Amino acid sequence: MPTNGLHQVLKIQFGLVNDTDRYLTAESFGFKVNASAPSLKRKQTWVLEPDPGQGSAVLLRSSHLGRYLSAEEDGRVACEAEWPGRDCCFLVLPQADGRWALQSEPHGRYFGGTEDQLSCFATAISPAELWTVHLAIHPQAHLLSVSRRRYAHLCPHDDEIAADSNTPWGVEALVTLIFQNRQYCLKSCDSRYLRSDGQLVWEPEPHARYTLEFKAGKLAFKDCDGRYLAPVGPTGTLRAGRNTRPGKDELFELQESHPQVVLQAANHRYVSVRQGVNVSANQDEELDHETFLMQIDQETKKCTFYSSTGSYWALVTHGGIQATAAQVSANTMFEVEWRGRRVALKACNGRYVCMKKNGQLAAISDFVGEDEEFVLKLINRPILVLRGLDGFVCHRRGSAQLDTNRSVYDVFHLSFTDGAYQIRGRGGGFWHTGFHGSVLSDGERGEDFLLEFRERGRLAIRARSGKYLRGGASGLLRADADLPAGEALWEY
């Protein structure tokens, strides 16, 4: 069964796009709403909440303002209500093409319009009253089948995605949602797309695109024939079943995907729990017992390492490190020091973790030397989507430059060499730094970048100049930040 508290369900945030490709926007001034924005940012982000009266209606809350969308009897709309009242209740009516019509529950009229001429007074649904759902969450996550309580993962030998895993372990459990032509594709870790017949294909063809539906806070994926993805058969193969309405079998949760890492010690062997509870650097290959889920505490910025055996690393008597803890405590927290291509780990006793002569790890060192340094490799992001404070990282059209303020995203490919990463973009070009800190994506060779996991769900990227990559007012990716904070932190 899924591990309690370890994999948290993502809060579904989204934008609503009208028929003219403009996003529903909640303005701070006058709490007015319009549909003028060409991209999805903070003011265009909404959260769907259930009606507190337990009815079929829903509430639309602005993530930016924390206030609720309302429609009066005369059709006037605003986002002013701090507490949801009768006028804040809407019915979501999914259409055949996956778009939504929003109907005021108390007044029976439909919400729509263009620019700043929005109202909820239409008596019938026209294209102006139809909205496309664009998820605002980070698109890389784990997918949990609600009915089977099992995680979806790539089965490379069977050439399918199956929902039969108790835990989302390893790179195969990563799913990337690709927003394309107002629909979504499910992309596996090897960059293939899930087609509705269960096959994995290399192109996002029509039968590999789905419209999203929400039900009780869960997601359903409807294919172009009106059928829904569901786990089928004893192995839980994901493909479209017969149902044209989503039931429990067709519902999924998106869950946060923490970094999963392997660590290599100075003896060039991988840290492992394969031979028991002692955490030791004694393996020549990286498999499940050498993979650890790295979870960062938002307040202290310290991290835990969770093993495939279901236990956390913990500091024990005489400084030993064992994978024995069932719960997070002070003894399971480690401070990470980023030392270029290597990391050092400091335990709660104030001492550094080192590799002893027999390969076992122990927090007994006061200083960092060769035995206290480890290579830390991220294994569950072979493809990478980055989002900063202003939006996603995306190729700039007709240029080798990279935008950092887009509502759509590009998928980048990661490769790893001796503690550093090479990032490859569209067309196979590598990221590299140019004049005055500019970052370009047309390199013939991969430049080394360092990834530092600084906060929960956020990393910093350090260029060879020692500067960190950041966004900013220019909307371009640059390597000119001195500190890994603010604009230099990226959701991944």
C-alpha positions as CSV (number, residue, x, y, z in Angstrom):
1,M,0.0,0.0,0.0
2,P,1.1,3.6,-0.5
3,T,3.3,4.9,2.3
4,N,1.5,7.2,4.6
5,G,2.8,10.8,4.6
6,L,5.7,10.1,2.2
7,H,3.9,10.7,-1.1
8,Q,1.6,13.6,-0.8
9,V,-1.4,14.2,-3.2
10,L,-0.8,17.3,-5.3
11,K,-3.4,20.1,-4.9
12,I,-5.0,20.5,-8.3
13,Q,-4.4,24.0,-9.6
14,F,-5.3,25.0,-13.1
15,G,-6.0,27.8,-15.5
16,L,-9.2,28.2,-17.7
17,V,-8.7,29.1,-21.3
18,N,-11.5,30.6,-23.3
19,D,-12.3,30.2,-27.0
20,T,-9.9,33.0,-28.0
21,D,-7.0,31.3,-26.1
22,R,-7.1,33.8,-23.2
23,Y,-6.9,32.9,-19.6
24,L,-9.5,33.7,-16.9
25,T,-7.7,36.3,-14.7
26,A,-8.5,37.5,-11.2
27,E,-7.3,41.1,-10.7
28,S,-6.3,42.6,-7.4
29,F,-7.8,46.0,-8.3
30,G,-11.5,46.0,-7.7
31,F,-11.5,42.1,-7.6
32,K,-12.6,42.2,-11.2
33,V,-12.2,39.2,-13.6
34,N,-11.3,39.2,-17.3
35,A,-10.0,36.9,-20.0
36,S,-7.2,38.9,-21.4
37,A,-4.0,37.1,-20.4
38,P,-2.1,35.1,-23.1
39,S,-0.3,32.9,-20.6
40,L,-0.8,31.1,-17.3
41,K,0.7,32.8,-14.3
42,R,-0.3,33.5,-10.6
43,K,-3.3,35.7,-11.4
44,Q,-4.6,33.0,-13.8
45,T,-4.4,30.1,-11.4
46,W,-7.6,28.6,-9.8
47,V,-8.4,25.9,-7.3
48,L,-11.6,23.8,-7.5
49,E,-13.2,23.2,-4.1
50,P,-16.3,21.1,-3.3
51,D,-19.5,22.8,-2.3
52,P,-19.6,22.9,1.6
53,G,-23.3,22.1,1.3
54,Q,-22.3,18.6,0.0
55,G,-24.1,19.2,-3.3
56,S,-22.9,18.6,-6.8
57,A,-21.8,22.3,-7.2
58,V,-18.2,23.4,-6.9
59,L,-16.4,26.6,-5.9
60,L,-13.7,28.4,-7.9
61,R,-11.1,30.0,-5.7
62,S,-8.4,32.3,-7.0
63,S,-5.0,31.0,-5.9
64,H,-3.7,34.5,-6.2
65,L,-6.3,36.3,-4.1
66,G,-7.7,33.5,-2.0
67,R,-11.2,34.7,-2.9
68,Y,-14.1,33.0,-4.7
69,L,-15.6,33.6,-8.1
70,S,-19.3,34.7,-7.9
71,A,-22.1,35.4,-10.3
72,E,-25.1,37.6,-9.4
73,E,-28.6,37.2,-10.7
74,D,-28.0,40.0,-13.3
75,G,-25.0,38.2,-14.6
76,R,-22.3,40.4,-13.1
77,V,-19.2,38.4,-12.0
78,A,-16.4,39.2,-9.6
79,C,-13.7,37.5,-7.5
80,E,-14.4,39.3,-4.2
81,A,-16.0,36.9,-1.8
82,E,-13.7,35.9,1.1
83,W,-16.2,33.2,2.1
84,P,-18.3,31.2,-0.3
85,G,-21.9,32.1,-0.5
86,R,-24.8,31.0,-2.7
87,D,-23.7,33.0,-5.7
88,C,-20.3,31.2,-5.6
89,C,-21.7,27.8,-6.5
90,F,-21.2,26.6,-10.1
91,L,-22.0,23.4,-11.9
92,V,-19.2,22.0,-14.1
93,L,-20.7,20.6,-17.3
94,P,-18.0,18.7,-19.3
95,Q,-18.5,18.8,-23.0
96,A,-17.8,16.1,-25.6
97,D,-14.5,17.7,-26.5
98,G,-13.3,17.9,-22.9
99,R,-14.0,21.6,-22.4
100,W,-16.1,22.9,-19.5
101,A,-19.2,24.9,-19.4
102,L,-19.7,26.7,-16.0
103,Q,-23.3,27.2,-15.0
104,S,-24.4,29.3,-12.0
105,E,-26.2,26.8,-9.8
106,P,-28.6,29.3,-8.2
107,H,-29.4,31.3,-11.4
108,G,-29.0,28.7,-14.2
109,R,-27.0,30.9,-16.5
110,Y,-23.7,30.2,-18.2
111,F,-20.4,32.0,-17.6
112,G,-18.3,33.2,-20.5
113,G,-17.2,36.1,-22.7
114,T,-14.0,37.7,-23.9
115,E,-11.5,40.3,-22.6
116,D,-13.1,42.4,-19.9
117,Q,-16.7,41.6,-21.1
118,L,-17.3,38.5,-18.9
119,S,-20.7,37.7,-17.6
120,C,-22.8,34.8,-16.3
121,F,-26.0,35.6,-18.2
122,A,-26.1,33.3,-21.2
123,T,-29.1,31.0,-21.4
124,A,-27.4,28.6,-23.8
125,I,-23.8,27.3,-24.4
126,S,-21.9,28.8,-27.3
127,P,-18.2,28.7,-27.9
128,A,-17.8,31.8,-25.8
129,E,-19.0,29.8,-22.7
130,L,-16.5,27.0,-23.1
131,W,-13.3,26.7,-21.1
132,T,-10.3,24.5,-21.5
133,V,-8.6,23.2,-18.4
134,H,-4.8,23.8,-18.2
135,L,-3.1,22.3,-15.1
136,A,-0.9,24.8,-13.2
137,I,0.9,22.2,-11.1
138,H,4.3,20.9,-12.0
139,P,3.7,18.2,-14.7
140,Q,6.0,15.5,-13.4
141,A,4.5,13.3,-10.7
142,H,3.5,9.8,-9.7
143,L,0.1,8.4,-10.8
144,L,-1.9,6.4,-8.3
145,S,-4.9,4.3,-9.3
146,V,-7.7,5.1,-6.8
147,S,-9.4,1.7,-7.1
148,R,-6.3,-0.5,-6.9
149,R,-4.2,1.8,-4.7
150,R,-1.2,0.9,-6.8
151,Y,1.2,3.2,-8.7
152,A,1.6,3.3,-12.4
153,H,5.1,2.6,-13.8
154,L,6.8,1.7,-17.0
155,C,7.2,-2.0,-17.7
156,P,9.9,-1.9,-20.4
157,H,9.9,-5.7,-20.9
158,D,6.1,-5.8,-21.5
159,D,6.2,-2.5,-23.4
160,E,3.3,-1.0,-21.3
161,I,2.5,1.2,-18.3
162,A,0.9,-0.8,-15.5
163,A,-0.6,0.2,-12.1
164,D,0.6,-2.7,-10.0
165,S,3.4,-1.2,-7.9
166,N,3.1,-0.8,-4.1
167,T,5.5,2.2,-4.1
168,P,6.6,4.6,-6.8
169,W,10.2,3.4,-6.8
170,G,12.8,4.1,-9.4
171,V,12.7,6.1,-12.6
172,E,10.0,3.9,-14.1
173,A,7.4,5.4,-11.8
174,L,7.8,9.0,-13.2
175,V,5.0,10.2,-15.4
176,T,5.1,13.6,-17.3
177,L,1.9,15.3,-18.4
178,I,2.3,17.0,-21.7
179,F,-0.2,19.8,-22.6
180,Q,-0.7,19.9,-26.3
181,N,-3.6,21.3,-28.4
182,R,-5.7,21.8,-25.4
183,Q,-5.3,18.1,-24.4
184,Y,-2.9,16.1,-22.3
185,C,-0.5,13.2,-23.1
186,L,1.0,10.8,-20.6
187,K,4.8,10.6,-21.3
188,S,6.8,7.7,-19.8
189,C,10.3,8.1,-18.5
190,D,11.8,6.8,-21.8
191,S,9.9,9.7,-23.6
192,R,7.2,7.5,-25.2
193,Y,3.5,8.4,-25.1
194,L,0.7,6.2,-23.8
195,R,-1.9,5.4,-26.4
196,S,-5.4,4.5,-25.4
197,D,-5.0,0.9,-26.5
198,G,-2.2,0.5,-24.0
199,Q,0.6,0.7,-26.5
200,L,3.6,3.1,-26.1
201,V,4.3,5.3,-29.1
202,W,7.0,7.9,-30.0
203,E,4.6,10.6,-31.3
204,P,1.6,12.3,-29.6
205,E,-0.9,10.9,-32.1
206,P,-4.7,11.6,-31.6
207,H,-5.3,8.4,-29.6
208,A,-2.4,9.3,-27.3
209,R,-4.1,12.6,-26.3
210,Y,-6.7,12.9,-23.5
211,T,-9.0,15.5,-22.0
212,L,-9.0,15.8,-18.2
213,E,-12.0,15.5,-16.0
214,F,-12.2,16.1,-12.3
215,K,-14.3,14.0,-9.9
216,A,-14.1,14.4,-6.1
217,G,-10.6,15.9,-6.4
218,K,-9.4,13.0,-8.6
219,L,-8.4,13.0,-12.3
220,A,-9.9,11.0,-15.2
221,F,-8.4,10.8,-18.6
222,K,-10.8,10.6,-21.6
223,D,-9.6,9.5,-25.0
224,C,-10.8,10.8,-28.4
225,D,-13.5,8.0,-28.5
226,G,-15.0,9.1,-25.2
227,R,-13.6,6.2,-23.2
228,Y,-11.5,6.5,-20.0
229,L,-8.1,5.2,-19.1
230,A,-8.2,2.5,-16.4
231,P,-6.0,-0.3,-15.1
232,V,-7.1,-3.5,-16.8
233,G,-6.4,-7.2,-16.0
234,P,-4.3,-8.7,-13.3
235,T,-1.2,-6.6,-14.0
236,G,-3.2,-3.3,-14.2
237,T,-2.2,-2.4,-17.7
238,L,-3.3,1.2,-18.4
239,R,-5.6,1.5,-21.4
240,A,-9.0,2.8,-22.3
241,G,-11.8,0.5,-21.0
242,R,-15.4,0.3,-22.1
243,N,-16.8,2.9,-19.7
244,T,-18.0,6.3,-21.1
245,R,-18.4,7.7,-17.6
246,P,-15.6,7.8,-15.0
247,G,-16.2,5.5,-12.0
248,K,-13.7,4.6,-9.3
249,D,-11.7,2.4,-11.7
250,E,-11.1,5.4,-14.0
251,L,-9.9,7.8,-11.3
252,F,-6.3,8.7,-10.4
253,E,-4.4,10.8,-8.0
254,L,-1.3,12.8,-8.9
255,Q,1.3,12.6,-6.2
256,E,4.5,14.5,-5.5
257,S,7.6,13.0,-6.9
258,H,10.6,13.5,-4.6
259,P,14.1,13.1,-5.9
260,Q,15.5,9.6,-5.8
261,V,19.2,9.3,-5.7
262,V,22.2,7.0,-5.6
263,L,25.4,7.8,-3.7
264,Q,28.9,6.7,-4.6
265,A,31.6,6.7,-2.0
266,A,35.4,7.3,-2.4
267,N,35.9,3.5,-3.0
268,H,33.8,3.9,-6.2
269,R,31.1,1.7,-4.8
270,Y,27.4,2.5,-4.3
271,V,25.9,3.1,-0.9
272,S,23.4,0.3,-0.2
273,V,21.2,-1.6,2.2
274,R,21.3,-4.8,0.3
275,Q,23.2,-6.8,3.0
276,G,21.1,-5.7,6.0
277,V,20.3,-2.6,8.1
278,N,23.8,-1.2,8.0
279,V,24.2,1.5,5.4
280,S,27.4,0.6,3.5
281,A,29.3,1.5,0.4
282,N,29.8,-2.0,-0.9
283,Q,27.9,-2.5,-4.2
284,D,29.1,-2.3,-7.8
285,E,25.7,-1.7,-9.4
286,E,22.8,0.7,-8.8
287,L,19.5,-1.1,-8.3
288,D,16.6,-0.7,-5.8
289,H,18.7,-1.3,-2.7
290,E,21.1,1.4,-3.8
291,T,18.3,3.9,-4.5
292,F,17.1,6.3,-1.8
293,L,14.3,8.8,-1.8
294,M,15.6,12.2,-0.7
295,Q,13.0,14.3,1.2
296,I,13.9,17.8,2.2
297,D,12.3,19.5,5.2
298,Q,10.9,22.9,4.2
299,E,11.9,24.6,7.5
300,T,15.3,23.3,8.3
301,K,16.4,22.4,4.7
302,K,17.8,19.2,6.1
303,C,16.9,15.9,4.4
304,T,16.1,12.3,5.0
305,F,17.0,9.2,3.0
306,Y,14.3,6.6,2.7
307,S,15.3,3.1,1.5
308,S,13.5,0.6,-0.6
309,T,13.2,-1.6,2.5
310,G,10.7,0.9,4.0
311,S,13.0,2.6,6.5
312,Y,14.9,5.8,6.9
313,W,18.6,6.2,7.5
314,A,19.1,7.0,11.2
315,L,22.1,7.9,13.4
316,V,22.6,5.1,16.0
317,T,25.0,4.3,18.8
318,H,28.7,5.2,18.3
319,G,27.8,7.2,15.2
320,G,26.7,4.3,13.0
321,I,24.2,4.8,10.2
322,Q,21.4,2.2,9.8
323,A,18.2,2.0,7.8
324,T,16.0,1.2,10.7
325,A,13.8,4.2,11.5
326,A,10.1,3.9,10.7
327,Q,9.4,7.6,11.4
328,V,11.2,10.9,10.8
329,S,13.0,12.3,13.8
330,A,16.1,14.4,14.6
331,N,18.3,11.2,14.2
332,T,17.1,10.8,10.6
333,M,17.9,14.3,9.5
334,F,21.1,15.1,7.6
335,E,22.5,18.5,6.5
336,V,23.8,18.4,2.9
337,E,26.9,20.5,2.0
338,W,27.2,21.1,-1.7
339,R,30.9,20.8,-2.6
340,G,31.0,21.2,-6.4
341,R,30.8,17.7,-7.9
342,R,30.6,16.1,-4.4
343,V,28.4,16.3,-1.3
344,A,29.1,15.9,2.3
345,L,26.5,14.8,4.9
346,K,26.4,16.1,8.5
347,A,24.3,14.1,11.0
348,C,22.5,15.5,14.1
349,N,25.5,14.8,16.3
350,G,27.4,17.6,14.4
351,R,29.7,15.2,12.7
352,Y,30.2,14.3,9.1
353,V,29.2,10.9,7.6
354,C,32.3,9.0,6.4
355,M,33.0,5.6,4.8
356,K,34.9,3.4,7.2
357,K,37.5,0.8,5.9
358,N,34.9,-1.9,5.8
359,G,32.6,0.3,3.7
360,Q,30.0,1.0,6.5
361,L,28.9,4.6,6.9
362,A,29.3,6.4,10.2
363,A,28.9,10.0,11.4
364,I,32.3,10.2,13.2
365,S,34.3,12.8,11.3
366,D,35.0,16.4,12.4
367,F,36.4,17.5,9.0
368,V,35.7,16.7,5.3
369,G,38.2,14.7,3.4
370,E,38.0,12.1,0.6
371,D,36.2,9.5,2.7
372,E,33.5,12.1,3.7
373,E,32.7,13.1,0.1
374,F,30.1,11.3,-2.0
375,V,28.9,11.6,-5.6
376,L,25.1,12.1,-5.5
377,K,23.2,11.2,-8.7
378,L,19.6,12.0,-9.4
379,I,18.0,9.0,-11.1
380,N,14.3,9.7,-11.5
381,R,14.5,12.8,-13.8
382,P,15.9,11.5,-17.1
383,I,13.6,14.1,-18.6
384,L,13.3,17.4,-16.8
385,V,10.7,20.2,-16.7
386,L,11.7,23.4,-14.9
387,R,9.4,26.1,-13.5
388,G,10.6,29.3,-11.8
389,L,8.8,32.2,-10.1
390,D,7.5,33.5,-13.4
391,G,6.7,30.4,-15.4
392,F,8.2,27.4,-17.2
393,V,11.5,27.2,-19.0
394,C,10.9,26.9,-22.8
395,H,12.8,27.4,-26.0
396,R,12.4,30.9,-27.4
397,R,11.0,30.7,-30.9
398,G,13.6,31.2,-33.6
399,S,16.4,31.5,-31.1
400,A,18.9,29.5,-29.1
401,Q,17.8,31.4,-26.0
402,L,15.6,30.0,-23.2
403,D,12.5,31.8,-21.8
404,T,11.7,31.5,-18.1
405,N,8.2,32.9,-18.1
406,R,6.1,30.6,-20.3
407,S,2.8,28.9,-19.4
408,V,3.8,26.0,-21.7
409,Y,7.0,24.0,-21.1
410,D,9.6,22.1,-23.0
411,V,11.0,18.8,-21.8
412,F,14.8,18.6,-21.4
413,H,17.0,15.5,-21.2
414,L,19.6,15.0,-18.5
415,S,22.8,13.0,-18.7
416,F,25.3,12.5,-15.8
417,T,29.1,12.5,-15.6
418,D,31.1,12.4,-12.4
419,G,28.9,14.6,-10.2
420,A,27.7,17.0,-13.0
421,Y,24.8,17.0,-15.5
422,Q,24.5,17.8,-19.2
423,I,21.2,19.2,-20.3
424,R,19.9,18.6,-23.8
425,G,17.0,20.4,-25.4
426,R,14.9,20.3,-28.6
427,G,16.9,19.2,-31.6
428,G,19.6,17.6,-29.5
429,G,21.4,20.9,-28.7
430,F,23.1,21.1,-25.3
431,W,22.8,23.9,-22.8
432,H,25.9,26.1,-22.5
433,T,26.8,29.5,-21.2
434,G,27.6,32.4,-23.5
435,F,28.6,36.0,-23.1
436,H,27.5,38.0,-20.0
437,G,25.9,34.9,-18.4
438,S,23.5,34.1,-21.2
439,V,22.3,30.4,-21.4
440,L,21.9,29.0,-24.9
441,S,20.6,25.6,-26.0
442,D,22.5,25.0,-29.3
443,G,25.7,23.5,-28.0
444,E,27.4,20.6,-29.9
445,R,28.9,19.4,-26.6
446,G,27.4,19.2,-23.2
447,E,28.6,21.8,-20.7
448,D,28.7,20.6,-17.1
449,F,26.1,22.0,-14.7
450,L,25.7,21.1,-11.0
451,L,22.3,20.4,-9.5
452,E,21.8,21.3,-5.9
453,F,18.6,20.2,-4.1
454,R,18.1,23.2,-1.9
455,E,14.4,23.1,-0.9
456,R,11.5,20.7,-1.1
457,G,10.6,20.3,-4.7
458,R,13.2,23.0,-5.8
459,L,16.7,22.8,-7.1
460,A,19.5,25.3,-8.0
461,I,21.6,24.9,-11.2
462,R,25.2,26.1,-11.0
463,A,27.2,26.9,-14.1
464,R,30.9,26.4,-14.6
465,S,31.4,30.1,-13.7
466,G,30.1,29.4,-10.2
467,K,27.0,31.5,-10.8
468,Y,23.5,30.1,-10.5
469,L,20.9,30.0,-13.3
470,R,18.0,32.4,-12.7
471,G,15.0,33.9,-14.4
472,G,14.1,37.6,-14.0
473,A,12.6,40.7,-15.5
474,S,14.1,39.9,-19.0
475,G,12.3,36.6,-19.1
476,L,15.5,34.9,-20.3
477,L,17.5,32.2,-18.5
478,R,20.9,33.6,-17.3
479,A,23.8,32.4,-15.2
480,D,24.4,35.4,-13.0
481,A,23.0,34.7,-9.6
482,D,25.4,34.6,-6.6
483,L,23.1,32.7,-4.3
484,P,20.8,29.7,-4.7
485,A,17.6,31.5,-3.7
486,G,14.5,33.3,-5.1
487,E,14.7,33.5,-8.9
488,A,17.6,30.9,-8.9
489,L,15.4,28.1,-7.5
490,W,13.5,25.9,-9.9
491,E,10.6,23.4,-9.4
492,Y,11.6,20.2,-11.1
